């Protein structure tokens, strides 16, 4: 297959390039400096607090995201498979640093685009600019709507909402490193009630838990 066609197919997997014609995308490929990075399993990609530059596009493989609370009292690990962009919302704004750490689980391939090249694409490519605006405004709308959603009627549902709100992608396997005491504080309830709810969810095979660790094999199952 023509190398340009391979790049064309890979880029179309990502929302920033969707809707572009073949001619538009070939212009992007021809005039944009892109990096092609291969990493073996177990390599660190970026750390929390690193400057968000360049923009990483995962085109093959699986990586693990690690996100911690502000006080580092609890954290969540989640496996994320291609295609995936690593925190494009962190490229601009007041805090232009990654809020999570990422490392490879399997061998991974990335396309990288430097921030200056992204700014050039925003200036010259209307579809790319609209896609970026759509991506960012959708996230803003989702976040501003959250406080107005109906409050969950049970502790099980409150736990589900907590898990969903603390993940980058509301699907797939997750591991929460959190004690029952901390979880009870976060949900403003008693530790015993958290224990009862977790046991109920474990009996339904939605999760398993041990001391300081909650494993969720498929977060989307909690939404069914």
One Martini backbone bead per residue (centre of mass of N, CA, C, O) as a GRO file, in nm:
protein
  224
    1UNK     BB    1   0.099   0.034   0.019
    2UNK     BB    2   0.072   0.351   0.022
    3UNK     BB    3   0.202   0.553   0.264
    4UNK     BB    4  -0.012   0.782   0.244
    5UNK     BB    5  -0.258   0.594   0.289
    6UNK     BB    6  -0.182   0.502   0.571
    7UNK     BB    7  -0.190   0.782   0.703
    8UNK     BB    8  -0.477   0.849   0.624
    9UNK     BB    9  -0.611   0.615   0.784
   10UNK     BB   10  -0.498   0.690   1.062
   11UNK     BB   11  -0.606   0.986   1.090
   12UNK     BB   12  -0.919   0.911   1.054
   13UNK     BB   13  -0.947   0.798   1.357
   14UNK     BB   14  -0.946   1.103   1.429
   15UNK     BB   15  -1.136   1.381   1.509
   16UNK     BB   16  -0.942   1.607   1.379
   17UNK     BB   17  -0.976   1.451   1.069
   18UNK     BB   18  -1.260   1.438   1.033
   19UNK     BB   19  -1.396   1.523   0.707
   20UNK     BB   20  -1.162   1.493   0.532
   21UNK     BB   21  -1.026   1.496   0.248
   22UNK     BB   22  -0.786   1.366   0.061
   23UNK     BB   23  -0.661   1.638  -0.023
   24UNK     BB   24  -0.639   1.762   0.261
   25UNK     BB   25  -0.470   1.534   0.394
   26UNK     BB   26  -0.231   1.547   0.193
   27UNK     BB   27  -0.157   1.835   0.273
   28UNK     BB   28  -0.091   1.772   0.563
   29UNK     BB   29   0.129   1.558   0.509
   30UNK     BB   30   0.314   1.747   0.327
   31UNK     BB   31   0.316   2.018   0.554
   32UNK     BB   32   0.361   1.830   0.810
   33UNK     BB   33   0.536   1.773   1.095
   34UNK     BB   34   0.608   1.434   1.168
   35UNK     BB   35   0.612   1.182   1.404
   36UNK     BB   36   0.763   0.846   1.456
   37UNK     BB   37   0.681   0.623   1.724
   38UNK     BB   38   0.851   0.362   1.901
   39UNK     BB   39   0.742   0.128   2.161
   40UNK     BB   40   0.787  -0.060   2.419
   41UNK     BB   41   0.710  -0.236   2.671
   42UNK     BB   42   0.713  -0.021   2.965
   43UNK     BB   43   0.713   0.267   2.863
   44UNK     BB   44   0.749   0.598   2.901
   45UNK     BB   45   0.581   0.877   2.778
   46UNK     BB   46   0.439   1.040   3.019
   47UNK     BB   47   0.414   1.279   3.280
   48UNK     BB   48   0.295   1.423   3.529
   49UNK     BB   49   0.367   1.772   3.443
   50UNK     BB   50   0.430   1.770   3.170
   51UNK     BB   51   0.466   1.912   2.885
   52UNK     BB   52   0.230   1.965   2.622
   53UNK     BB   53   0.476   1.839   2.410
   54UNK     BB   54   0.352   1.681   2.200
   55UNK     BB   55   0.109   1.536   2.006
   56UNK     BB   56  -0.044   1.225   2.072
   57UNK     BB   57  -0.091   0.935   1.849
   58UNK     BB   58  -0.246   0.637   1.887
   59UNK     BB   59  -0.227   0.361   1.642
   60UNK     BB   60  -0.084   0.132   1.827
   61UNK     BB   61  -0.195  -0.033   2.097
   62UNK     BB   62  -0.128  -0.028   2.461
   63UNK     BB   63  -0.206   0.177   2.743
   64UNK     BB   64  -0.134   0.345   3.058
   65UNK     BB   65  -0.324   0.528   3.288
   66UNK     BB   66  -0.226   0.771   3.548
   67UNK     BB   67  -0.436   0.900   3.816
   68UNK     BB   68  -0.429   1.159   4.061
   69UNK     BB   69  -0.489   1.313   4.324
   70UNK     BB   70  -0.397   1.602   4.465
   71UNK     BB   71  -0.308   1.437   4.744
   72UNK     BB   72  -0.244   1.132   4.674
   73UNK     BB   73  -0.476   0.928   4.809
   74UNK     BB   74  -0.558   0.854   4.507
   75UNK     BB   75  -0.609   0.623   4.220
   76UNK     BB   76  -0.597   0.552   3.857
   77UNK     BB   77  -0.610   0.275   3.630
   78UNK     BB   78  -0.593   0.257   3.260
   79UNK     BB   79  -0.674   0.099   2.968
   80UNK     BB   80  -0.558   0.207   2.635
   81UNK     BB   81  -0.659   0.198   2.306
   82UNK     BB   82  -0.649   0.210   1.990
   83UNK     BB   83  -0.746   0.507   1.926
   84UNK     BB   84  -0.545   0.791   2.074
   85UNK     BB   85  -0.541   1.096   2.246
   86UNK     BB   86  -0.320   1.288   2.443
   87UNK     BB   87  -0.450   1.547   2.581
   88UNK     BB   88  -0.544   1.805   2.389
   89UNK     BB   89  -0.657   2.008   2.618
   90UNK     BB   90  -0.338   2.064   2.717
   91UNK     BB   91  -0.212   2.249   2.488
   92UNK     BB   92  -0.393   2.463   2.618
   93UNK     BB   93  -0.409   2.718   2.840
   94UNK     BB   94  -0.331   2.748   3.177
   95UNK     BB   95  -0.262   2.417   3.179
   96UNK     BB   96   0.022   2.282   2.992
   97UNK     BB   97  -0.023   1.987   3.138
   98UNK     BB   98  -0.021   1.685   3.241
   99UNK     BB   99  -0.260   1.488   3.448
  100UNK     BB  100  -0.115   1.230   3.339
  101UNK     BB  101   0.017   0.908   3.310
  102UNK     BB  102   0.211   0.726   3.053
  103UNK     BB  103   0.225   0.379   2.944
  104UNK     BB  104   0.322   0.092   2.811
  105UNK     BB  105   0.196  -0.243   2.752
  106UNK     BB  106   0.254  -0.248   2.458
  107UNK     BB  107   0.346  -0.214   2.166
  108UNK     BB  108   0.392   0.119   2.022
  109UNK     BB  109   0.235   0.366   1.801
  110UNK     BB  110   0.322   0.701   1.692
  111UNK     BB  111   0.194   1.019   1.629
  112UNK     BB  112   0.356   1.341   1.605
  113UNK     BB  113   0.269   1.690   1.697
  114UNK     BB  114   0.359   1.990   1.716
  115UNK     BB  115   0.233   2.277   1.835
  116UNK     BB  116   0.306   2.459   1.592
  117UNK     BB  117   0.163   2.271   1.387
  118UNK     BB  118  -0.117   2.291   1.509
  119UNK     BB  119  -0.145   2.598   1.468
  120UNK     BB  120  -0.124   2.582   1.160
  121UNK     BB  121  -0.374   2.403   1.118
  122UNK     BB  122  -0.574   2.604   1.248
  123UNK     BB  123  -0.515   2.827   1.027
  124UNK     BB  124  -0.544   2.637   0.740
  125UNK     BB  125  -0.767   2.421   0.863
  126UNK     BB  126  -1.098   2.418   0.894
  127UNK     BB  127  -1.167   2.129   0.987
  128UNK     BB  128  -0.965   2.117   1.218
  129UNK     BB  129  -1.077   2.361   1.373
  130UNK     BB  130  -1.364   2.251   1.418
  131UNK     BB  131  -1.280   1.989   1.562
  132UNK     BB  132  -1.144   2.124   1.804
  133UNK     BB  133  -1.389   2.285   1.900
  134UNK     BB  134  -1.574   2.040   1.938
  135UNK     BB  135  -1.403   1.890   2.144
  136UNK     BB  136  -1.391   2.117   2.364
  137UNK     BB  137  -1.697   2.191   2.391
  138UNK     BB  138  -1.798   1.911   2.468
  139UNK     BB  139  -1.643   1.897   2.735
  140UNK     BB  140  -1.767   2.150   2.860
  141UNK     BB  141  -2.066   2.062   2.847
  142UNK     BB  142  -2.032   1.807   3.018
  143UNK     BB  143  -1.921   1.947   3.276
  144UNK     BB  144  -2.157   2.165   3.318
  145UNK     BB  145  -2.384   1.934   3.349
  146UNK     BB  146  -2.317   1.759   3.601
  147UNK     BB  147  -2.448   1.932   3.843
  148UNK     BB  148  -2.755   1.878   3.697
  149UNK     BB  149  -2.779   1.605   3.764
  150UNK     BB  150  -2.924   1.351   3.891
  151UNK     BB  151  -2.928   1.207   4.180
  152UNK     BB  152  -2.846   0.933   4.311
  153UNK     BB  153  -3.044   0.674   4.482
  154UNK     BB  154  -2.774   0.511   4.532
  155UNK     BB  155  -2.467   0.395   4.624
  156UNK     BB  156  -2.406   0.239   4.369
  157UNK     BB  157  -2.449   0.487   4.180
  158UNK     BB  158  -2.239   0.668   4.318
  159UNK     BB  159  -2.002   0.486   4.253
  160UNK     BB  160  -2.030   0.489   3.950
  161UNK     BB  161  -1.992   0.793   3.919
  162UNK     BB  162  -1.713   0.808   4.044
  163UNK     BB  163  -1.570   0.627   3.840
  164UNK     BB  164  -1.640   0.789   3.583
  165UNK     BB  165  -1.528   1.079   3.680
  166UNK     BB  166  -1.219   0.923   3.717
  167UNK     BB  167  -1.199   0.900   3.399
  168UNK     BB  168  -1.103   0.919   3.061
  169UNK     BB  169  -1.262   0.641   2.996
  170UNK     BB  170  -1.598   0.494   3.005
  171UNK     BB  171  -1.412   0.222   2.962
  172UNK     BB  172  -1.308  -0.064   3.066
  173UNK     BB  173  -1.037  -0.113   3.256
  174UNK     BB  174  -0.997  -0.070   3.621
  175UNK     BB  175  -0.784   0.080   3.888
  176UNK     BB  176  -0.838   0.145   4.227
  177UNK     BB  177  -0.646   0.337   4.466
  178UNK     BB  178  -0.848   0.278   4.750
  179UNK     BB  179  -0.997   0.330   5.036
  180UNK     BB  180  -1.280   0.307   5.219
  181UNK     BB  181  -1.239   0.563   5.378
  182UNK     BB  182  -1.193   0.751   5.136
  183UNK     BB  183  -1.455   0.680   4.985
  184UNK     BB  184  -1.645   0.775   5.209
  185UNK     BB  185  -1.550   1.070   5.203
  186UNK     BB  186  -1.619   1.128   4.902
  187UNK     BB  187  -1.942   1.028   4.964
  188UNK     BB  188  -2.051   1.093   5.244
  189UNK     BB  189  -2.010   0.818   5.421
  190UNK     BB  190  -2.000   0.507   5.541
  191UNK     BB  191  -1.789   0.246   5.543
  192UNK     BB  192  -2.000   0.021   5.568
  193UNK     BB  193  -2.167   0.103   5.318
  194UNK     BB  194  -1.941   0.059   5.115
  195UNK     BB  195  -1.901  -0.241   5.172
  196UNK     BB  196  -2.184  -0.332   5.090
  197UNK     BB  197  -2.180  -0.222   4.798
  198UNK     BB  198  -1.926  -0.375   4.699
  199UNK     BB  199  -2.035  -0.658   4.754
  200UNK     BB  200  -2.274  -0.636   4.562
  201UNK     BB  201  -2.099  -0.579   4.304
  202UNK     BB  202  -1.935  -0.841   4.326
  203UNK     BB  203  -2.175  -1.041   4.299
  204UNK     BB  204  -2.231  -0.902   4.000
  205UNK     BB  205  -1.942  -0.876   3.856
  206UNK     BB  206  -1.829  -0.561   3.847
  207UNK     BB  207  -1.619  -0.634   4.082
  208UNK     BB  208  -1.313  -0.615   4.273
  209UNK     BB  209  -1.184  -0.641   4.620
  210UNK     BB  210  -0.934  -0.500   4.829
  211UNK     BB  211  -0.690  -0.369   4.994
  212UNK     BB  212  -0.683  -0.064   4.829
  213UNK     BB  213  -0.854  -0.224   4.587
  214UNK     BB  214  -1.024  -0.169   4.265
  215UNK     BB  215  -1.162  -0.389   4.020
  216UNK     BB  216  -1.258  -0.316   3.674
  217UNK     BB  217  -1.325  -0.488   3.382
  218UNK     BB  218  -1.613  -0.319   3.298
  219UNK     BB  219  -1.751  -0.014   3.309
  220UNK     BB  220  -2.000  -0.037   3.110
  221UNK     BB  221  -2.165  -0.244   3.285
  222UNK     BB  222  -2.265  -0.025   3.497
  223UNK     BB  223  -2.467   0.115   3.273
  224UNK     BB  224  -2.689  -0.127   3.233
   0.00000   0.00000   0.00000
